[in-house]
Amino acid sequence: MRAVGEEPTRAELREIEAEMPLIEAALAVVDAEIAIALADSHADDLAWRRLRRAEARVTRRMQDFYAVSFGPLDGAA
């Protein structure tokens, strides 16, 4: 466990940097969900499309992240 105020290692920073596209995509989903939740009466089609695009982006970024981290998924077990 890291002591309070102790800086992350270079390896930890590299791991965070590698995950940033996925983290940013997940934040876009949360932003879209908040916009829908805060809509006065009902969310419009644009808000729902924004959410679907954000969810698709998370899927793509997750695939990219796992391909880099663990190698491409070729379907072979």
Secondary structure as UniProt FT lines:
FT   TURN            4..5
FT   HELIX           10..37
FT   HELIX           45..70
//
